[in-house]
Amino acid sequence: MKDDKRRIDTYVAKTVPTTVGLKVASVLASMKTSFATQAASFVAKEIAIQSVLNGEGDVPTILYPFYLNFGRELWGLSSRGITGPGLTAMSASLKVKYTSYGLDAAVISKVALDVFAVTV
């Protein structure tokens, strides 16, 4: 078992700025590619959500951010690999959460179905 001095020395050694810089530099290209992919996916979902809201015709624009937040939470779940019944259950939970904020349940269901292919 390591004593505290050895653990501290190991931590200090791995957090030296030059060491950290080398570690970050070695993964920087893949980080940039991953970010670009995630950003494109995220923006596409937000545009799709806004299209649903615009198509409804009676959703006040002041409520758009709340519907977008619902979509962002669903996107976050799906981007972390939550699918199938787990995503459906979480979507139902989020629907309850956002309807308690005063959002329209039918619009929330439409966003979930049209944008994320989840029936709530």
RAFEN-V371416 format. One record per pair of residues at least 24 apart in sequence whose C-alpha atoms are under 7 Angstrom apart, sorted by the first residue. I is the first residue (numbers start at 1). J is the second residue. Records with the same first field share a line. If there is no record, write none. Layout:
BEGIN
I->J / J
END
This chain:
BEGIN
45->115
48->115
49->111 / 115
52->111
88->118 / 119 / 120
91->120
92->120
END
